[in-house]
Amino acid sequence: MNHVSNRGRTVPLRLPVVRAAIHWTPGSAAAPAGRRGGRAEPAGPADVDTSALLLDPAGRLRSERDVVGPTLPAHPSGQVRRLPKRHHREGVMDAVEVRLDGLEPEVAAVVLAVSSDGAPFGGSGSLQLTLWDVEGDAPVAVLPLAPTSAADTALVCGELHRTPGGWEFRGARRGYQGGLAELTSAHSAPAGRPAAPP
């Protein structure tokens, strides 16, 4: 198993199906003022959601249906889907599953991201991305996550990239203060570019 701690480090994936699982600990209520220098500690988000954005070779979404997340639990192709959220003693796990060998040739990359319910990640517990080999039922890579700023409400955790030799995972970390909407907008086609046909 690879511990991917550096942004940009790659892990080759010779797997037909991978699962990207986000583990996190729900934030506690704000601490009373005076506990930390006279200021209350911010409460973390009550919930987080994992999303997958399917990008074309230009790094853009072909349509809104290429965003698998809270409002679209499965891609129309059936190759990317969200799994039911699981609560356990250590916290919560939310995951997306990607069939790499079945993705359309037009899909050049899959961005893995997590977004909060509006409260910044700055007050939440630890976040961690674990990439799983589904058929082998074993972890492939582990990436500890940290927001880029205390105001982030969406965070890119990593990316799956198609290469001439197959797929690979790249560690990545980009924060957005506007949540999933801002993240999606950042990967949408610029004004004037025709949308992908349905």
MARKE-801590 format. One record per residue (C-alpha): z, x, y. Coordinates in steps of 0.1 Angstrom, whole numbers, padded with zeros to 4 digits, always signed. Each point is the difference from the previous one (the first is absolute). Example, Ala and Ser with C-alpha at 12.3 -4.5 7.8 and 13.67 -1.06 7.14 Angstrom:
2
+0078+0123-0045-0007+0014+0034
END
This chain:
198
+0000+0000+0000-0008+0012+0035+0024-0002+0029-0023-0004+0030+0021+0010+0030-0028+0013+0022-0024-0021+0019-0035+0006-0011+0009+0014-0035-0023-0015-0027+0006-0010-0036-0030-0005-0023+0000-0034-0017-0017-0002-0034+0013-0035-0006-0017-0033-0003+0030-0020+0016+0027+0012+0024+0030-0018+0015+0013+0008+0034+0037-0011+0001+0021+0001+0031+0037+0003-0006+0024-0008+0029+0035-0009+0008+0004-0030+0023+0016+0009+0034+0035-0010+0006+0013-0021+0029+0004+0018+0033+0031+0021+0003+0025-0010+0027-0003+0018+0033+0022+0030+0002-0007+0012-0035-0028+0022+0011+0005+0013+0035+0007-0034+0014-0033-0016-0012-0006-0024-0028-0021+0013-0029-0033-0020-0003-0003-0022-0030-0029+0008-0024-0027-0025-0009+0010-0029-0022-0031+0005-0021-0031+0023-0004-0034-0006-0015-0024+0024-0016-0037-0003+0008-0033+0017-0010-0030+0003+0023-0034+0006-0017-0022+0021+0023-0037+0008+0000-0013+0036+0004+0004-0003+0038+0037-0007-0004-0004-0037+0010+0009-0033-0016-0031-0020-0010+0018-0033+0006+0035-0015+0002-0001-0005-0037+0002+0038-0005+0037-0002+0011+0022-0008-0031+0035-0008+0012+0023-0028+0009-0027-0026+0009-0026+0011-0027+0018+0010-0033-0032+0010-0018-0034+0013+0010-0030-0022-0008-0013+0026-0024+0032-0002-0020+0004+0038+0001+0029+0001+0024+0031-0023-0001+0035-0002+0011+0028-0003-0026+0030-0023+0003+0028+0016+0021+0029+0012-0021+0036+0002+0011+0024+0023-0018+0034+0016+0005-0014+0029+0020-0021-0021+0023-0035-0015-0002-0034+0010-0014-0033-0013+0013-0033+0012-0016-0037-0002+0000-0022+0007-0030-0035+0016+0003-0026+0002-0027-0018+0031+0011-0027-0002-0026-0010-0035+0010-0001+0004+0038-0033-0008+0017-0022+0031+0008+0003-0009+0037+0038+0006-0001+0005+0036+0010+0038-0001+0005+0030-0022-0004+0028+0003+0026+0035-0007-0013+0024-0013+0027+0033-0018+0005+0009-0024+0028+0033-0015+0010+0008-0035+0010+0002+0010+0037+0031+0021+0001-0008+0038+0003+0004+0022-0030+0023+0022+0021+0031-0019-0012-0010-0005-0036+0011+0018-0031-0021+0026-0018-0037-0006-0008-0019+0016-0028-0034-0003-0015-0005+0005-0037-0035+0001-0015-0001-0011-0036-0025+0004-0029+0000-0036-0012-0015+0006-0034+0023+0030-0007+0030-0017+0016+0010+0032+0018+0004+0012+0036-0028+0022+0014+0013+0008+0035+0030-0007+0021-0001+0001+0038+0031-0005+0022-0008-0020+0031+0013+0001+0035-0012-0019+0031-0019+0020+0026+0022-0016+0027+0031-0023+0001-0023-0029+0012-0025+0001-0029-0005-0034-0018-0029+0012-0021-0005+0033-0018-0029+0015-0019+0016+0016-0032-0030+0016-0016-0037-0004-0008-0022-0002-0031-0033+0018+0006-0032-0001-0020-0015+0035-0005-0030+0013-0020+0024+0009-0028+0019-0032+0000+0030-0015+0019+0028+0019+0016+0033-0009+0018+0007+0015+0034+0034-0001+0016-0003-0015+0035+0024-0013+0027-0011-0020+0030+0023-0024+0018-0009-0032+0019+0023-0019+0023-0021-0032-0002+0005-0006-0037-0027-0008-0025-0021-0016+0027-0003+0032+0019-0006+0020-0031-0028-0023-0010-0016+0001+0034+0000+0038-0001-0023-0002-0030-0022-0029+0011-0036+0003+0010-0004+0007+0037-0014-0027+0023-0037-0005-0004-0001+0012-0036-0012-0029-0023+0026-0012-0024-0006+0004-0038-0016-0031-0016+0022-0023-0020
END
